Amino acid sequence: MTVHSLPITLDFDEGIDRKTLRQLRDRFGEVNQARWHRARSALTYRQQSVLDVLPLVFHLNHPALPGYLDHDCPFGLAHYQPSADEAAAAQRLARSFTLRDSGKRRPDIDAMFLMGSPGTLGHSTASDLDVWLCHRDDLPEPGIRKLERKSGQIAEWAASLGLELHVFVFSARDWRAGRQRAEVNGENCGSAQHFLLLDEFYRTSIHLGGRFPLWWLIPVDAERRYQELTGQLIDCRFIRGDEYIDFGAVPDIPEEEFLGAGVWQLYKGIDAPWKALLKLLLIECYARDPSSDLLSMAFKRAVYSGITDPDHLDPYRLLYQRLERWLIRVDEPDRLDLVRRSLYLKAGLPLSRADVSGERWRGQLLRHLVAGWGWEDTTVKTLDNRAEWRAEQVVAIRRAVVRELTHSYRFLSRLARTHAMKAAISPRDMGLLGRKLYAAFQRKAGKIELINPNLVPTLAEENLAFYHQSAQTGSDGPDGWLLYRDLENPADVFWKPAIRRAGNLTEMLVWCHCNGLLTRSTRLNVRAGHSALTLGELRDLIESLQQALPVPIEPASREALEAPVRPLRSLLLINVALDPQARLTERGLHKLSARHDSLGFSGGRENLVQSIDQVTLSSWHEVSLQHYAAGDTLIQCLKNYLAAVVDSPGQLPALSVFSHSSSHGVAIARRVQALFEDVQRHFYAGGAGPHPLRYVIEMDSRFFVLQFQDRQPGFVGLDSRAALDEYLQKPQSVYAPVILDTHALADDPWLRVVCEASQPDSVQVFYVVRPERVHIWVVDEMGSVSSWQQANPGRQCVLAPLLRFLENRLERRQLRDMSGPFGDNAALLCSELVVRDGQWRSEPRPSLTVEMPLNGFEVQAIGVQEGGRFLRFDLYCGHQEFTAAEYGDELIPAVAHYIRSRRRAGDRYPVYLTDVYLPHDLEPHFYQQDLQTCQYLYYRQTLEQALNQSLAASVSDSVDPGFKAP
C-alpha cells in the first residue's frame, strides 16, 4: 500500500479553499493517469493508436482522421489541448494531418471517459473498450445522430485493428434524468440499471479528456447533500462550472434496480459467466448488506485518505474484497470458491506458466491474491489448462455456474415479491431478457443441453467410441447407447467410465455435435450390438448434422428474441441404426416389385419408415430432438411439424431429410422430403394458412387424412378404400378440397382426376361409363366427395335422375338464400372422365345438364325427425303418397309394390329418387342452417338401395325405414 500524501478533509460548514479542491482533483488525476497507462499497456502496438488519438478524432472533425463522415459533424472537446504525443500519433495515421486551431469557441463535447475493465486486473485480451462520449446538453438531435454515426465508423476502424470498441453517446442532463437512448443489446444494459452503472463508472472510469467529474469533490460522508454542496461550489465560485461534468450522486442503490440489473447480468452470464457471476454476487451483496459502503464510495474514501496506489485501488480487487468479507460473514465457502475461480478465469493470466512478463503488474497482483487464498499448485494448473478440460469437467463446472445463476434469479424473484417492487427495467427489455434466459436454461423434453457457454475454448475429442448397450451384455437388453473416450480395446468398457448415456443414438450424436466433441478429424469406433449401425452410417450421420446444423450455435439476435419462437431449421433422420427390411437382409434377400414407393414398398405395401429423429433449431437458437418409433411414426412427425409452423406460415423452416441405414436410404429420404414439402406447400401456400383442405396419404395399405381443426393439425387413419370413400363424403364447415399425395391411389387414377378438377361454389358431377358399370362422383359446394357405382342400364337412366335431383336441390337453395355461398353464382357442372394421350382427364359435358330428359314419374322423399333419434321419410311416387305414419315398417315394401304395379311385366331397372327434403335438425344437439349436398346424397343413396333391394326380392322382407345421419 502506498500513501502519497496526508488525507484531505473537506468541511463545507467550516469552509473550504480552492487550493485544497485543486489538490483533490490532482490526486484523482494521478490515479486516473496510472490506470490510463495500464489500459494502454494491455493493448498491442497497433491498438494503442486507438487510445492515443480517440480524444483528438472527436475534438477535430478532420477528413484525414478516422471516423470522418459529415463536414458539419459536432466537434470540440471542452478544455482539451492535444499533447505532442497525441499529435504525433495522429500524424502516423495520416501524414497529411496538421494540428491547427479551428477557432471554435464553444465545444460540442463536454467529456470523454473509458469505463469498465481497462486498466484493471479484470482486463484481458478478449475484453472490449466502452467509451462514454458526453455531448453538451443543448446539442440538436441531428448533431447527436451525426456523432452516433461517427462513433460507429470509429468502432469499425478499431475493429480493423482487432479491438472491440463501443461508444455510447449521451448528455449528462439526459443521464441524470434517466433517459436512455439505447435498448438492450450485446453491450448496452438498456433500461436495466442506472445507479449501479453509475457506481461502476465512478470506481472504474478513466478520464480521456474534457470536463472532470464533479462527484470527485464531494466527500463520502456528505454524499446525501450532493445537490446542496455542488451548488455551493459553483455558486460561490470555488470552482468553474464549465470545468466539471455532473452525473449525479450515488448515496445508495434503489431497490427497484436490483431486479432489472440482476436479470441483465443473468443475460450476460449466459455467454460470459465469469464476469457476470461477480456482478450478480455484488448485486446480492448490495441488497443484503445495505449498511456497508458501495464500491465507488470505498474507492473515493481511499483517495481522500491519501491512497493512490493503483494496485490497492484496482476495481476488481475492491470487488473481490467486498464479496470475500460478505461471504465469510454469511458462511458460504462454496460460493466464495466460485468467486475466486471466476476472478481468476476473468483475469485470464496463467500463473503456472513461466512467461507472464508482458502482464507484469497484473501477474503480481493476481499472485498476491492467489497466495492469500491458499490454493495448491494443482488447482492453479487445472484452471490454467482450461483448454484441455473434457466434457465431464465442463458439465460439472456448468452445473456450478447454473446453480449460482439460478440462486441469483430466485433471490431476485423473492426480493421483488417481498418488497412488491417495480423493476427499474422496461417491460420490453424484461421480456427480451426473460426469453434469453428461458432459451438458455429452461429444461424441457427433448431439448439438447449446451454445456459450454464460453467456459472453455473447445471440447473436441480425438477418439470417440459409440457402444450399444447390448454390446456389453451380449443379449438383446435395453436399447441404449454409451459414449466412451479413447476406447481402442473393447474389454476396457467394463472399467472405463462413460462420458454420456442416451436412449437413442441420434440424441447422443446431436449432443456431441452441438457441444463440439465431434470434428472432422475425430476417430470413431462402433460396437453396434444387435442394432444395425455401421461405421459408414455413423460417419454419414455426422456429416448430415454438420451440413444441416452448423456449429457453434451463436446466441439468438435481439430481433429473433423479440418475435415469437419458431422453427428455423428442421432435420429428419430416418431409420437411424435400423434396417427396415432386416428379416430379408439377414437371409441375403431383397424384395423385387414394381412398387417402389417407400411408404408402400413391394407387393406387401410395406412402410420402410420405421423411425424418425427430428432435430429442430429454433429462432431462439434452442436445439431439440423428438424421436418417433412407435405407432404411425411418419404421420405423427408430420402432424407435429405442421403444428410447429402454424404461427409462422410465411417463414417455413429449412428442411433436410437423410436416411443412411440401408440400400433404400436415398429413396426413403427423397420420398419423405417430397411428402413434407408437398404437404406444407398445400397447407401454407402463398405464405399464409393453414388452408382448409384434406390431404390424403396412402401408407402401408392404409389411408391417412390430414386436416386442420381450429388451427391445430389432426389426422384420421382409415383401414380400407371403402372407409376412405365414406370419410371423404362427410360434411365440412368450409370448402375443403381433397388433395392426394403423389403416390396415393396409384392404381386408381379416377379419384385423383376428380379431386384436381373440383372447385368451390359449385356442385360437380363426374362419371365414367364402363360396359357393365357406371362410376359416379359428386363433389359438393364444400368439397365433400360422394362416390358410388351401379349397373349400366344406359347413361340417360343413370344421369338424368341424378341431375334432376341436384337441380332441385340447387333451385331450392338459391330461392332461400340469394346472397349465400351457394347463391347466384352457384353452378351444376357435369364432366366425363376419359383417356387422352394415355392419361385420364376430365372433360366438361355442359349439354347433359340441360338436354337430358327424365322418363317416368318422379320419386320424392321428405324427411321427418321423430323423437330426436331416427329420421323417417314420407315417399311420393308421382302423385301417390306413402307416409311413415300410415305404413310404418312396411313403407319401403309398399312403395316397391306400387312401383312394380306401374311397370310392364319383366322390367327390372333401378329406382332413382329425384328429390329429397331434409329437416335442419338432423343432429339433435344443433340446428344446421345450411345442409350440404353430400348429406342429401347420403339419404338418397340409402333410400334408393332399400327400394331397389325390395324390388329385386321375390318376397319382400320388412325394411326399417329409419336412417342415421352420416
N, C-alpha and C positions, 0 to 999 in steps of 0.2 A: 504494500500500500504506500502510495506517495502523497504527502500533503505539501503542496507548494506554497501555501500561504495560510494566514490565520483565517478563521471563519469570518464571514461577512454577515452582519446583522443589520437589518433594515427595520427601523421603528417609525412608522409613518406618524404615530401620535407625538413622538418626541422630536421628530424632524429628520430629514434625510438631505443628502447633498449630491450634486451632480457627479462629483469625483467618485464617490462610492458606487453610484449606478454605472459609471463607465468601467470601473474595476470589475464589477459583477458581469457586465456584458463581455468584457475581455476574457474573463475566466471561462464562461460558456464557449466563447470563440476558440479558446485553447483546446478544449475537449473536442469541439467541432473539427478543428484542423487535424487533430490526431486521427479522428475517425475517417476524415476525407482521405488522408494518406493511406490508411489501412484499406479503405474501399478501393482506392486506385491500385494498390499493390496486388490485390487479388485478381486483377484483370490482366489479360495478355497485352503485349506492347501495342498491337493494333487497336484493341478495345479501349485502351487508356485514352486514346484520342477522343472518344465519345465523351468521357467525363471531363476532359480538358476543355473542349470547345462548347459544351452544352449551354452554359450561360451566354456565351458570345453569339451563338446562332439565333437565340431569341432576342438578344439585345440589339442585334443588327439584322435587318431583313435584306441580306446581301445575296445577289444572284449566284455568286461563286461558292457560297456556303451550302452545306446540306440542308434540305427541307424547304428551299425556296419554291414557292408556288405562285403567290399573288403579290403584285407590286405594292398593293395597299394593305398588306397584312399588318396587324398591330405589332409594334416592336418597342424596344426600350425597356431596360431593366433598372428599376429605381436604385440610385446611388452606386451603380456598378461601374467600375473602372477596370477594363481588361488589363491583366498583367502582361509583362513581356513574354512569359512562358505561354500564356494563352494565345497571344497574337502569333507567336511562332508556331504553335500547334495548328492554328487556322491556316497559316501560310503553307504548312506542309500538306494540308488537304487541298488548297487551291493557291497555286503560285501567283495568280493574278490578284489575290486579295491584298488590300492595303487598308490599314486601320485609319479611318477618318472620323472626325466628329460630325454626326449627322445634323447637328444643330437643333435637334428636338429637345424641347424643354420639359414637356410633361410625359413621362414614360407610361406605356400601356400595361406594363407588367410590374406588379408590386414585389414579388419574391419568387424564388425557386428553391425547392428542397428535395433532397434524396431521402427516402424513408424506408424502413423495413430492416432487412438483414445486412445490407452492405456495410462493411467496416466492423462487423461483429463476428463472434465465434460461429454463429449460425450460417454465415455466408459460404457457399460452396460454388463449384464450377457450374452447377445446374441452376443456381439462383438467378433471379432476374433483378432489374432495377426499376423501382417505382418512383416516379418524379411527380411532385406537386407543382404545377405551374399556376400561380395565383395572379390573375389579371385585376386591374382596377375595378372598383365596384360599378362604375357607370359606363363600362365598355359596352357599346351597342351589340346586339345579337349577331349581325353579320360579321363583325370583327371577331367575336367568340368562335363562330363557325370556321373562320379562316385560321385562327390559332389551332383549332382542333385538327383541321386538315394538315397544317404544317407539322403538328405533333405526330400525326400518322406517318408522314413522309420521313421524319427523323427516326421513328421507330423502325421503318423499313431499312433505312440506311444502317442503323445499328445492327439489325438482323443480318445484313450482308457481311458484317464483321463477326458474326457468331454471338451477338449479345442480344438478349431479350429485354426490351425497354418498353415501359408503359408510362405514358404521360397523361396525367389527369388534370384537366383544365377547369378551373372554377375561381370564384372570388371569395375573399374572407367573409364578406357580408352574406353570401349565399351559404357558406359553410355554417356560420353562426345561426342562420335561420333554418338549417336542416334541409335545405333544398338540394337534392341530388339530381345531377343531370344524367347520370348513367344508371342502368339497371344491372341486375345480377348477370355476370358473365364469368369468364375464366379468371379474371383478375380483379373484378370490382365486386364489392360486397353489397352493392345496390343500397337498399334502404335498411339493411340488416343491423347496422351499428353506427353510432355517431361518437359518443363519449369514449367507448372502448377504443375506437380507432384514433381518437384524439389523444388518449392516454398512450397508445403505442407511438404516435407521431412525436409527442414531446420527449419520449425517452430514447427514440432511435433516429430521429431526423438529423440530416446533415445539411447545413445551410450552404447553398451553392452561390447565392447572390441575391441582392435586393434587400428588402426590409428584414429586420431581426424580429423574432417572436417576442411580443410584449409579455408573454407568460413568464419569461426569464426573470423579470424584475419584480415579481410578486412572491414574497416568502410563502413557504408551505403552510405555515400556521395562519396565514392571512388569506388563504385561497377563497374562503367563503365571502370575503369582502372585495373580491376581484374587481367588480364593476366600479365600486366606490374608489378603490385605490388607483386603478388605471386612469380613471377620470381625474383624480388629483394630480397624478404625474403629468398629464398633458395640460390640464387647465392651469396648473401652477408653473408650467414651463420648466419642469425638471428635465424633461426630455422633449425632443421634437417629435410630434405625432407622425410626421411623414417618414421617420426613420424606422418605425415599428409596424408590424402587422399583427392584427388581433384575431385569433381563432377562438377565444373564449377560455373560460376556466374549466377545470375538471375537479370540482370538490368531491364528487363521488359518482358512481355509475348508477343511473336509474334502473330499477329492477326490470322495467319494460324492455331493456336492451338485451338482457341475458338470454331470453328465448330466441330472439332473432339472430343475435350474434352466434349463439351456440349452434343453431341449425346451420348457419353459414359455415361454421368451422366443420361441422359434420359433412357438409357438402364438399369442402376442400379435402377432408380426411379420406374420402373415397379414393382419390387419386394420388394424394401426397400425405400419408398418415403421420409421419414423424412430427412435422411442424404443427399440424392440426391438433394432434394429441396434446402437445404442450399448451396450446392456446385454449383448448377445451378445459383442461385442468385449471388453467389460470382463471377462466370464467367461473368455474365452480368454486375456486378458492375465494375469488372476489365476492361471490354471492353468499358463501357460508361464513366468511370472516370479514364482514364489512368494517370492523373497527381498525384493522391494520391499514397502513398506507398503500395507496396504489403504487405501482412500479414507477410511474412518472414522478410521483411525489418523493419516492425514495431516491430517485436519480437527482432531483432538484435539491433535496435536503443534503445529499452528499456534496454536491458542488458548492452550495452555500457554506458547508463546513470546511471547505478547502481542499477536498479530494478531487483531483483531476486526472489521476492515473487511468488510462483507457481500459486497462485490464479489470480494474476494480469496478468501473462503470459500464462494462460490457453489458448490453441489454439482455443477452442470453444467460450470462452469469447471474444477473439480478433476478431474472425469471426463475432460474433453477433454484436459487437460494430461497426465494419465497415459497416455491412449491415444496421444497425439502422440509422447511420448518413446519409447514401446514400438515403434510402427510405424516411426518413423525409424530406430531401432536395428536392426530386422529388415529394413529396406529394402523397405517395402510402400507406395509412393506412391499407387497407385490406391485401396487400402483407406483410406488417410489422407484422400484426397479425398472418398471416400464418407462418412467420419465427419464431415468438415466440412459437407458438404451436409446430412447427416442432422441435425446440431445446428442448422444454420441453419433448416431447414424445421420442426424441432420447436419452435423458438422462435416461429416464425410472425410475425416482425416484418419488414415490407417496407422495408428501409433505403433503397431507391431512391426512395421516396415522401417528400414533404416533411413530412407531419404524422404523426409518431410521438411527439408530446409527451406523450400520455397514458401512455406507457410509457417515460418519460424514462430512468430508471436502467437498464432492460433494453436500450433502444436504445444508450445509451452503452457498456454492457458488450459488446454484440454488435458494435458498430462497432470497438471496440478489438481484438476477436478477429479480425474480418474483415481489418482493416488488417495484422495480423501474418501472415495467410495469403497476402497478395499477390494477392488476387483483382482482376480487371478489372471495370469497371462493367458490362460486358455480362453477365458471369457473375451478378452480383447481380440485374440486371434480369430475366434469364431465370428465376431462381428466384422472384423476386417476382411474375412474371407466370405463375405455375403454372396459374392458371385458364384461360390461353389455350393451354396445351400441347395438341398434337394427338396423335392415336393413335400415330404413328410415334415421337414423343419419349417417350411413356409406355411404349411397348414397350421402347425402349432402356433407360429407367430401371428398368423392372420386371426386365429381364434382369440388370442390375447388382445389384438387390436380391435376386433369386432366387439369383444366383451367390454372393452373400455368405451368404445363409441356407443354401444348400447347402454352402458351405465350412464353416460353423459346425456343421452337422449331421454332416458327415463327420469333423470334428475331434473332436466329442463321441463319436462312434461309435468312432473309433480310440482315444480316451482310455479308454473303457470296456473295449475289448478288450485294450489293452496292460496295464492295471492290474488287469484282471479284477475291476473294482469292481462293487459293488451300488449301483444308483442310489438316491439318497435321495428316492424318489418311489414311491407305492404302485402296484402293478400296474394297478389300476383306472384311476388317473389317467394312468398311462403309456399305457395302451391308448386312453384318450379323446384325449390329445394327439396320439398317433400317427395316429389316424383323421382328425383335423382336418388334420394335415399332409398326409396321403395325399390327402384330398379337394381340398386347395388346390393342391398342387404336382405330384402324380403325373400323368405324361403317359401317355395310352393312346389307342388308336384311337378316333376319333370324339368325343373329349372337347373341348368348347369352352373355349378358354383365356380366363379373365377377367383382363384386363390392368391393371385399375385398382383395386387393393386400397387405396383411400383415398390414392392418390398425388396425384390432382388432383380438384377439385370436380366437374368434368363433362368429357365428351368429345363433347358434342353438336355435330353439324355442321349448317351452314345449307344446304349443297348437296352432294348425292352423286350420282355417275353410275355406273351398272352397265353394263359393256360385256362382251358375249360375245366370246370370243377370235376368232371368225370375222369379227366386225365390223371387226377390224383388218386381217386378212389378205385379206379378200374371198373366201375359199374356205371349204370345209367345216371344215377344220382340226380341232384337238382341241376337246373340249367343256369349256372352262374359262371362268371369269369373272374380270374385273378390276374393282377398285373405285377410283374417282377422286374427287378433291375439286374443286369449282368448275370443272367442265369444260363450259362452255357451247358451245364450238366443238369439233366432233369432230376437227378437224385437230390440236388440241393434244395428242391422245392419244400422238402419236409422240415428244413431248419431256417430257411431264409424268410424274413417277413415280407408279406405282400405290400406293395405300395398302395394298392386300391383293390376293392372288390366291387363288382357290379352285377346286376341281374341280367343284363344282356350286353353283347359285345359293342353295339353302337354307342351305348351310354359311356362305356369306358373310352372308346376312341374319341368321341366328341370332347370328353373331359380332358384327355391328353392333348388333343389338338388345340382347344381353346386356351389351355394353360401353358402351351408352348413346350410340352415334353417331347412332342414329335417334330422332327425336322426331316428334311430330305436325306440327311446323312445318318439318321438313326438306324442302327441294325436291328432287325426284327427276328423274333423266334416265336414259333407257334406250336402249341400242344393242343390239338383240336378235340381230343376225347371223342365222344360219339356225335359231335357236331360235324357239319360238312365244310368247316372253314379250311382254306388252304392259304399258304403263304402268298400266293399270287393274288387271291381275293383280298387278303388283308392289305396288301400294297395298293391295290386298286381302290379300296375303300378310303384309305388315307389320301390318295391323290384326288378322289372326288371331294373330300372335305376341304382340301387345300384349294381346290378350284372354285367351289361354291361358297365357302365361308372363310374369307381372308382373315388372318390374324396378324398382329394383335388387334383385339377389338377395342377401338378407341371409345372414350366416353361419348354419350349422345350429346348432340348440339342443343343449344338453348331452344332453337326453333322446333326441334323434334320433341323436346320435353314439354313445350307449351301446348302441343297438339295431343289429342288422344293417342294412346298406343295402338299400333297397327303392325301387322307382319311386314317385314322388309324383304326378307329372303326366306324361301322355303325349300328344303332339300328332302327328297324322298329316297330312302334306301330300301330296296325291295329284296326280300328273302336273304337277309344277312345271315351267313353261316348255315343256310338251309338249301337243300336240293329239292325243288318242287316235285321231281319225279324220282325220288330216292329209291323206291322199290324196284323200278325198272333199271335204274342206273347200276344198282348192286348186281343185277343179272346181266349187265352189259347190253341192255336193250334200250331202244328209243322208239317211241310211238311214231308211226308214219300215218299221215292223214291229210286230206285236202283242206281240213280246217286248221288254220294257223293262228287264229285269234287266241291271244294269251289268256283271255278270260273265259274261253270256251274251246280249249285245245283238244284236237283229235276227235274221234268218234264218240268218246266218252264225255265230251264237253267239259273237260277239267279246267278249273281255275288255277292257273300257275302262280298267282299271287297269294302266298301263304302268310307272309308277314310284311309289315311296313314300319319303318322307323322314320318318323317325320321330325326333322331338325329345323327349328324356326329361329331366325334372328329378328327381333322386334325393332321398331323405330326408337325405342328407349335403350337399344343395344343389350337386351337380355337374350340369352340363348336358352332354348328349351327343347326337350325331346319328348315325343309321345310314341309309345310302342303299341302297335296293333298286331295281335297274333291270335285272336280268338273271335269266333262269330263271323259276321260279314265284314271282314277286315278292310277291304278296299272301300266299301260303301261308308263305313264308319269314318274312315280317314277323310274321304271326300266330303262328307257332311260337316265334319269339324273344320275342314279347310274353308268351305263356303261360309260357315258361321264366323270365322276369324276375319274375313274381309268384308262383311256385310256393311260395316260403317264407313268403309273407305273404298267404294267400288271404282273410283277413278284412279286409285293408286294400288293396283294389284301387285302382290309380291313377285319378285323374280323366282321362277320355279325351275328346279333342276331335279331330274329323276335318274337314278342309277340302279343297275342290278348286275352284280358280278358273280353270282353264285352258281350258274350253270351255263350250258351251251345256248340256252334260250334267253340269257340275261339281256342281251341287247334288244331283242324283240319285246321282252316284257317291259323294259324301261321305256321304249318308244311308244308302246301301246298305252301305258299308264300316263305318260306325259301328254299324249294326244287327247286322252279322255279328260284329264283335268283341264287342259286348255280349252277344249270344246265346251265343257260344262260351264266354266267361268265366262267364256265368251258369250254364251247364250244368256246366262242369268245376269251378267253385268255388261251387256252390250252398250256401247256409247259412253262408258264411264259412269253409268247410273245403275239403279237396281236396288234390290233384286227384282227382276221382272217376273210377272206371274206366268209360269209355264210348268209343264210336266215333262221331265227328262227321263227317258226310258233306257235302261241298261240291261242287256241280256248277259248273264254270267252264270256259268256252272249249271246250265239247264234251268235257271230261274230268271225271273224278271224283277227289276228294282225300279221304282218310280220315285225320282227326287222332286220335291216341291217345297216352296216356302209357305209357311203359315205365320202371319204376324211377324214377318222379317226373321223368322227362325227356320232353318232348313230341316226337313224331315224326309224320311223315306219309308216306302212300303215294299215288302218283299212278297212276291207272288210266285206260286209253285208251278203254274201252268199257263199256257197261252189262253185258255178259256178264262182263267182268273184275271189275266191282264185285260182281255176284252171287256169283262164285266166291270173292272175298275175304271177303265177309260170312259165308260158310259156315265159315271157318277156326275151329279150336278156340281157346278163350280160357282163361286161367289163373284168372280170376274172372268173376263176372257182369258183362258189359259190354254194356249196351243200345246200340242203334243210334239216333242222333239225326240227323235230316235238317235241313239248313239250310232256311230258309223257302222259297227258290226252287229247291231241288234237286228233280229229278224232277217238275217241274210238269206234264208230260204223262203221268205215270204215278202216280196218287194211291194205288194199292193198297199199295205198299211202305210209304208213309208211315203209312197206317192200321194196317198190321201192326206197325210199329215202335212206334207210340204206344200200342198195346194190349198190348205184351209186358210180362211181369212175371217176377220171379225165382222160383226153386224150383218150376218147372213146365215142362212141355213143351206148347206150344200149336200147334194146327193151324188154319190159316186157309185158306179156299178160296173161289174164285169159279167158278161154273158158267156157262159160255157155251154157245151152241148146238153149237159144234164142238169146243171145248177146255175143259179144266178146269185152272185155275191154282191151285197149292198152295204154301203157305209153312209151314215148321215152324220155330218159334223154340224152341231147346232151353233147358236149365236154366242155361246160361252166356250166353244171349243170342245165340248164333250162329244165323244165318238161312239155312236151306236152302230153295231155291225151284226149282220146275220146272213145266212144263205138259205135258199129254198129251191124247190124243184122249178124247172124251167118250162112253164106252160106257154111261154111267149112273153116277149119284153113288155107288150102293152098290158097284159094281165097282171104283171108284177109292178110296173112303174106307175101306171095310171092311178090306182087306188092310193099309193103312197104319196104321189104328188098332190092328189086332191086333199088328202089328209093334211099335208103340210101347208097347202094353200089356205085351207080353212083355219088352221092354227095361226097363220100369218095375218089373215084378214082380221080375225078376232083381236089379236094383239095390237094391230095398227089402229083399229077403231077405239080401243080403250085408252091407248097412250100414244098420241101422235109425236110426243117430244122425247120419248124414252130411248134407250139404246137400241131398241128394235122397232124404230118408228118409221118415218117417211122413207129413209134410205135403205131399209131392210130389203133383202132380196132372197128369192128362192132360186138357187143355181143347180144345174144338173150337168154332170160330166161323166164321160165313159173312160175307163182305163183301157188303153190299147198299147200294143207294142210298135214302136217306131225306132228303126235303126238298132234293133236288138235291145232297146231299153223300154221299160214300162213308163208310160206317160199319161197325163190326164188331159183329155180333150173336151172342151165345153160342148154341150148339146142343148143350146137355148131353146130350140124348137119344141123339145119334149114338154116343157112346162106350159106351153100354150096350145099345142096341137094334138095332144094325146087324149082322145075321148074316153069316158068311163062307161063301160057297158054294164047293164044290170042295175039292180036297185042298191041304194047306199045302206050301209050298216053303221049305226052310230052307237056310242056308249056314253052315258052320263054317270059320273061317279058320285056316290053319296057316302059321307063319313058318318058311321054309326058307332056311338059308344066310345069313340077315341081309340078303337083297336084295329078294326078291319075296314077296308074300303070295299063297298059293294056297288055294283053297277046296274042301272036300268038300260036295256038294249032296245034299239029301234031298227026294224028291218023294213025299209020303205016307210009305209005309214002304220005298220003294226008295232004295238008297244008291248014289251016284256019287262015287267018290273020285278025287282028282288022281293018286294013285299008280297007280291002275288005268287010267285013261283018258288021262292026260297032256294033250297039246294038244287032244285030241278030247273033252274033258269037256263043254264047252258044247254042241257039236252032239249029243252023246249024250243030254244032258238034254232038249234041244229035241225030238229024235226021240221020246223016251219020252212027252213031254207031248202031241205030236201024235197019238201012238198011243192016248192015253186020251180024245181028243176026238172028237166027231162030225165027219164029213166037212164041210169048209167053214167050221168055226169058226176065226175069226181074231182073237179077243180077246187082249189082252196077258197076260203072266205077271207076277205080283206076288209078291215074297218076303214071308213073314210073320215071319221071324226070321233074325237074323244074329248069330253069335258071333265075337268078335274077340280075338286074343291081346293081352296087356298090353305086349308088346314090339314094337309096330308100328314104332317107330323103333329101329334097332339100338343107338343111343347111350344110351338111357334107358328106364326102365320106367314106364309110365303106370298108376298105381293105379286111377284113375277115368277111363275113356274117356267122351268126350262123345257125346251122342245124334247130333250132327252128323257124327261120324266113322262111326257105324253107317249113317246115311242115305247118306253118300257111297258106301260099298261096296254098299249095297242098290241105289242108282240105277245104279251101274256094272254090277253083275251083271244087273239087270233089262234094261238096254239091250242087253247082249250076248245074253241069251236071246231077247229079242224080235226082234233083228236076225236071229238064226239061225232063228227060227220063220218070219219073213217071207221068208227066202231060199228060192227054188225049189230051189237046190242049195247046201247049207251049206258054207261055207269054214271052215277051221280058225280058231278064235279063241283067242288066247293068254289062258289063264285067270290069268295073273299080273297083280297090281294094285299100284300105288304108293300110298302114303299121301297124303291130301290135304294 
